[in-house]
């Protein structure tokens, strides 16, 4: 058996998918840590432990750290891989939203191919890193921040730069603002930024959320309200990039 392996090394997490044709056999995630090279070594060790070697697999790497996977047969951009992964789950025509650690991408698919895409600035609101920094300021993890946000309201984070927004949050804390209200403002700023990116792509019948935040129902609900269309995902939406890479690995000739 020849396995198809997709490795998506992001700035905060590395996602791996193993498939045969289009059947997903295995998925797992590891923290990226400070070194993508070390992460790649850990991935290889994990793959070897389940019987997957370079000799019986075709491997595509994608994401922020794709160049750090020396055993990959090919590297492909995350735009292409997320598009293919989303197509696998939802079909040929959709708008893909990927809220990543370093950036957020909005990708329009038409007829199963990328028609257009937009990425935000690395330092701006609307990324996983933005939420992580704000969570640290509030002394909670990301999941807790989003739970708090559901209970809050009435606060707006106006700064679009992470550094200035963090100062804004610290000022709010100093004024005694409730933590849930600050959390609401943080999540709301992300939703507004993502909606702004989506508006550049015109109207779409379907929106598909990938990335780590796709597991959070509140994010899906708030994005749906902002966009005015239902935003959906899949239980494996976090692995869309890796799954897309694994599907594309089938085309490699070895």
Order of alpha helices (4+ residues) and beta strands (2+ residues): beta-beta-beta-alpha-beta-beta-alpha-beta-beta-beta-alpha-alpha-alpha-alpha-beta-alpha-beta-alpha
